[in-house]
Structures are given as structure tokens and as C-alpha cells.
Amino acid sequence: MESTVRLNLAGRTALVTGGARGLGAAICRRLAAAGAALWVLDVRREQAEKLCRELVDDGARAHPVHADIRDAGEVARIVREVHEEAGAVDVLVNNAGVDVSKPIEHLTAEEAGFVITTNLLGPVHLCLEVYRRMVRAGGGHIVNILSTAANRTWTEAGPYAASKTGLRAFTHTLFQEAQRDCVGVGVTGVIAGGMETPFVTERFPDADTSKLQDPAIVAETVLFALSVPATSVVPELVVVPRTETSWP
């Protein structure tokens, strides 16, 4: 789909987690089309490299980054390297997310920890490293990708709902602190409903994709959050398919 948001990110640097495929790749493509230099962070090294080659072939600047956001030390190193090479992280999109769809009765501690650490502590690690630098620089924008699970739970998604609910609370707190610390720093949570991405289709091959939205729509929503002038703020946006069954 053609972008309807007019945004010029020339000279800006964007770091997108989980950027190699699905929603992350859609966000990277939108940001690159707006002129941003992309750092595509993902545990899927080959897919991140492939996407970056495609973006570069289209005239964009894109760098793959292989890292596990659950490791706070690794996150600190990556953010430091991006700052040393690019000068700043102007836009951070915390998109990486996982789920283990099991009843709590059969869930292991390792599985629950994997989901919560990736979906909650991972974004927190990134925010801790990037936010203070944005405040010192006097500007920037953090977008955290949330889920309708932050407002409404369903079975077989206990750790996922817990992680997204926690991330929503953290995002709102960070938004309030940015209002106090630096009006040039934006913080937005995007509550996204079901999308036709591998995150859904690989786990639920029989899912009715007609009830899922195109991830490009959510990527466009991220661009809208970034396009709002400094005189206004967008703490949270909700974008769901019209037939979304988990409407909050």
C-alpha cells in the first residue's frame, strides 16, 4: 500500500527490533522510504541481512544487527555502537516479540521466562539505553509495539498478556517522564490487533487470514505517531482489524 503519511526522516537514524520480517520488516520499509537510516536488529541474522540488502538496493541505508535483546549487556553494546557510528538513535521501535501458546497447566518456567524476558525486559533494556541519550540530545521518539493482550486476555496466552500489559504500563510511565524531562522526546505505545504475519500464521496455520490486518497498516500507524508536530503528543494508538475478536 502507498503511504499516506508525509514524513521526512532524512538524516535520522532508526533502530527497529525484530525488524527482519513481519511487522518489523514493514516498519523498516516505511521508515526507509521516509529517508531514515535503518539499523535492523534481529536474532534471525540471515533474514536481517537479506532485508537490508533489499533496502540498500532500493537506495536506502540499512545495517543488520544480530543481537538478543534479553541480554542487557548486549543491548548496551549495540546501542553504544550505533551511537558511535551514526551519532544518535533518533527513532527506536521496540517491535520484537514472541509467544508460547500453551495452557498455563502445561507451561514451563523456561517458556514463561522466554516470553516475558523478550517482550517486556527486552524493550525495557532498549529504553534504558536509548532514552537517557535522547534526553541529553534534546529529542527523539520511542515507539513500543503493544497488543490487544495488554487490555484483554485469552486462554493459552498468560505470559504474553502479562508481558504486553507490563510493557504498556512501562510505556505510559516513560511517556509521563518524557513530558517532565524533555518535551522533545516522544513516547508512543501502539496497540496492534491481529496481523497477517508469521507471528500468527506459523503458530496458527488454520487461522482465518481474512480477519487479520496487513502489517503495512500498523507500520503506517507508527509513521503517523512520528509525524505529529512537537506541539502535540500521541501517548497511545490502537489499530485493529474491523473484525478484531479481541477488541479491548
LINQUIRA-V300272 format. One record per residue. N is the residue number from 1. RES is the residue in one small letter. SS is DSSP state (helix for helix, strand for strand, loop for the rest). OMEGA is omega in whole degrees, -180 to 180 (* if undefined). Layout:
n=N res=RES ss=SS omega=OMEGA
n=N res=RES ss=SS omega=OMEGA
This chain:
n=1 res=m ss=loop omega=180
n=2 res=e ss=loop omega=-179
n=3 res=s ss=loop omega=177
n=4 res=t ss=loop omega=-180
n=5 res=v ss=loop omega=178
n=6 res=r ss=loop omega=-175
n=7 res=l ss=loop omega=180
n=8 res=n ss=loop omega=180
n=9 res=l ss=loop omega=177
n=10 res=a ss=loop omega=-179
n=11 res=g ss=loop omega=179
n=12 res=r ss=loop omega=179
n=13 res=t ss=strand omega=-180
n=14 res=a ss=strand omega=176
n=15 res=l ss=strand omega=-177
n=16 res=v ss=strand omega=177
n=17 res=t ss=strand omega=-175
n=18 res=g ss=loop omega=-170
n=19 res=g ss=loop omega=-171
n=20 res=a ss=loop omega=-176
n=21 res=r ss=loop omega=176
n=22 res=g ss=helix omega=-180
n=23 res=l ss=helix omega=-179
n=24 res=g ss=helix omega=179
n=25 res=a ss=helix omega=178
n=26 res=a ss=helix omega=178
n=27 res=i ss=helix omega=179
n=28 res=c ss=helix omega=-180
n=29 res=r ss=helix omega=179
n=30 res=r ss=helix omega=-180
n=31 res=l ss=helix omega=179
n=32 res=a ss=helix omega=179
n=33 res=a ss=helix omega=178
n=34 res=a ss=loop omega=175
n=35 res=g ss=loop omega=-177
n=36 res=a ss=loop omega=169
n=37 res=a ss=strand omega=-172
n=38 res=l ss=strand omega=167
n=39 res=w ss=strand omega=-173
n=40 res=v ss=strand omega=-176
n=41 res=l ss=strand omega=-180
n=42 res=d ss=strand omega=174
n=43 res=v ss=loop omega=179
n=44 res=r ss=loop omega=-173
n=45 res=r ss=helix omega=-175
n=46 res=e ss=helix omega=180
n=47 res=q ss=helix omega=178
n=48 res=a ss=helix omega=179
n=49 res=e ss=helix omega=180
n=50 res=k ss=helix omega=179
n=51 res=l ss=helix omega=-179
n=52 res=c ss=helix omega=177
n=53 res=r ss=helix omega=179
n=54 res=e ss=helix omega=-180
n=55 res=l ss=helix omega=179
n=56 res=v ss=helix omega=178
n=57 res=d ss=helix omega=178
n=58 res=d ss=loop omega=176
n=59 res=g ss=loop omega=-179
n=60 res=a ss=loop omega=172
n=61 res=r ss=loop omega=-175
n=62 res=a ss=strand omega=-178
n=63 res=h ss=strand omega=176
n=64 res=p ss=strand omega=178
n=65 res=v ss=strand omega=178
n=66 res=h ss=strand omega=-178
n=67 res=a ss=loop omega=175
n=68 res=d ss=loop omega=-174
n=69 res=i ss=loop omega=177
n=70 res=r ss=loop omega=-178
n=71 res=d ss=loop omega=-176
n=72 res=a ss=helix omega=179
n=73 res=g ss=helix omega=179
n=74 res=e ss=helix omega=178
n=75 res=v ss=helix omega=180
n=76 res=a ss=helix omega=180
n=77 res=r ss=helix omega=-179
n=78 res=i ss=helix omega=-179
n=79 res=v ss=helix omega=178
n=80 res=r ss=helix omega=180
n=81 res=e ss=helix omega=179
n=82 res=v ss=helix omega=179
n=83 res=h ss=helix omega=-179
n=84 res=e ss=helix omega=-177
n=85 res=e ss=helix omega=-174
n=86 res=a ss=helix omega=180
n=87 res=g ss=loop omega=-178
n=88 res=a ss=loop omega=163
n=89 res=v ss=loop omega=-177
n=90 res=d ss=loop omega=-180
n=91 res=v ss=strand omega=174
n=92 res=l ss=strand omega=175
n=93 res=v ss=strand omega=176
n=94 res=n ss=strand omega=-175
n=95 res=n ss=loop omega=-175
n=96 res=a ss=loop omega=180
n=97 res=g ss=loop omega=180
n=98 res=v ss=loop omega=175
n=99 res=d ss=loop omega=170
n=100 res=v ss=loop omega=-174
n=101 res=s ss=loop omega=-180
n=102 res=k ss=loop omega=171
n=103 res=p ss=loop omega=-179
n=104 res=i ss=helix omega=179
n=105 res=e ss=helix omega=-175
n=106 res=h ss=helix omega=-177
n=107 res=l ss=loop omega=176
n=108 res=t ss=loop omega=178
n=109 res=a ss=helix omega=179
n=110 res=e ss=helix omega=180
n=111 res=e ss=helix omega=179
n=112 res=a ss=helix omega=180
n=113 res=g ss=helix omega=179
n=114 res=f ss=helix omega=-179
n=115 res=v ss=helix omega=-175
n=116 res=i ss=helix omega=180
n=117 res=t ss=helix omega=180
n=118 res=t ss=helix omega=-171
n=119 res=n ss=helix omega=-177
n=120 res=l ss=helix omega=-177
n=121 res=l ss=helix omega=178
n=122 res=g ss=helix omega=177
n=123 res=p ss=helix omega=178
n=124 res=v ss=helix omega=178
n=125 res=h ss=helix omega=-180
n=126 res=l ss=helix omega=-179
n=127 res=c ss=helix omega=-179
n=128 res=l ss=helix omega=-178
n=129 res=e ss=helix omega=-172
n=130 res=v ss=helix omega=-173
n=131 res=y ss=helix omega=-177
n=132 res=r ss=helix omega=178
n=133 res=r ss=helix omega=177
n=134 res=m ss=helix omega=179
n=135 res=v ss=helix omega=179
n=136 res=r ss=helix omega=-179
n=137 res=a ss=helix omega=179
n=138 res=g ss=loop omega=179
n=139 res=g ss=loop omega=-179
n=140 res=g ss=strand omega=-180
n=141 res=h ss=strand omega=176
n=142 res=i ss=strand omega=176
n=143 res=v ss=strand omega=177
n=144 res=n ss=strand omega=179
n=145 res=i ss=strand omega=-179
n=146 res=l ss=strand omega=-177
n=147 res=s ss=strand omega=173
n=148 res=t ss=helix omega=176
n=149 res=a ss=helix omega=176
n=150 res=a ss=helix omega=-179
n=151 res=n ss=loop omega=-174
n=152 res=r ss=loop omega=-179
n=153 res=t ss=loop omega=174
n=154 res=w ss=loop omega=-176
n=155 res=t ss=loop omega=-180
n=156 res=e ss=loop omega=-179
n=157 res=a ss=loop omega=-177
n=158 res=g ss=helix omega=180
n=159 res=p ss=helix omega=180
n=160 res=y ss=helix omega=179
n=161 res=a ss=helix omega=179
n=162 res=a ss=helix omega=-178
n=163 res=s ss=helix omega=-178
n=164 res=k ss=helix omega=175
n=165 res=t ss=helix omega=178
n=166 res=g ss=helix omega=-180
n=167 res=l ss=helix omega=177
n=168 res=r ss=helix omega=179
n=169 res=a ss=helix omega=179
n=170 res=f ss=helix omega=-180
n=171 res=t ss=helix omega=180
n=172 res=h ss=helix omega=177
n=173 res=t ss=helix omega=179
n=174 res=l ss=helix omega=177
n=175 res=f ss=helix omega=-180
n=176 res=q ss=helix omega=-180
n=177 res=e ss=helix omega=177
n=178 res=a ss=helix omega=176
n=179 res=q ss=helix omega=-180
n=180 res=r ss=helix omega=-170
n=181 res=d ss=helix omega=-175
n=182 res=c ss=loop omega=-177
n=183 res=v ss=loop omega=178
n=184 res=g ss=loop omega=-179
n=185 res=v ss=strand omega=177
n=186 res=g ss=strand omega=176
n=187 res=v ss=strand omega=-177
n=188 res=t ss=strand omega=171
n=189 res=g ss=strand omega=178
n=190 res=v ss=strand omega=176
n=191 res=i ss=strand omega=-177
n=192 res=a ss=strand omega=174
n=193 res=g ss=loop omega=-175
n=194 res=g ss=loop omega=-180
n=195 res=m ss=strand omega=177
n=196 res=e ss=loop omega=180
n=197 res=t ss=loop omega=178
n=198 res=p ss=helix omega=179
n=199 res=f ss=helix omega=179
n=200 res=v ss=helix omega=-171
n=201 res=t ss=helix omega=178
n=202 res=e ss=loop omega=-180
n=203 res=r ss=loop omega=-178
n=204 res=f ss=loop omega=-176
n=205 res=p ss=loop omega=180
n=206 res=d ss=loop omega=-179
n=207 res=a ss=loop omega=177
n=208 res=d ss=loop omega=-175
n=209 res=t ss=helix omega=178
n=210 res=s ss=helix omega=180
n=211 res=k ss=helix omega=179
n=212 res=l ss=loop omega=-179
n=213 res=q ss=strand omega=177
n=214 res=d ss=loop omega=179
n=215 res=p ss=helix omega=178
n=216 res=a ss=helix omega=178
n=217 res=i ss=helix omega=179
n=218 res=v ss=helix omega=176
n=219 res=a ss=helix omega=178
n=220 res=e ss=helix omega=177
n=221 res=t ss=helix omega=176
n=222 res=v ss=helix omega=179
n=223 res=l ss=helix omega=178
n=224 res=f ss=helix omega=179
n=225 res=a ss=helix omega=-179
n=226 res=l ss=helix omega=-174
n=227 res=s ss=helix omega=-177
n=228 res=v ss=loop omega=-178
n=229 res=p ss=loop omega=-174
n=230 res=a ss=loop omega=180
n=231 res=t ss=loop omega=178
n=232 res=s ss=loop omega=179
n=233 res=v ss=loop omega=178
n=234 res=v ss=loop omega=-178
n=235 res=p ss=loop omega=-177
n=236 res=e ss=strand omega=176
n=237 res=l ss=strand omega=177
n=238 res=v ss=strand omega=177
n=239 res=v ss=strand omega=-176
n=240 res=v ss=loop omega=173
n=241 res=p ss=loop omega=-180
n=242 res=r ss=loop omega=-179
n=243 res=t ss=loop omega=-180
n=244 res=e ss=loop omega=-178
n=245 res=t ss=loop omega=-178
n=246 res=s ss=loop omega=176
n=247 res=w ss=loop omega=-174
n=248 res=p ss=loop omega=*
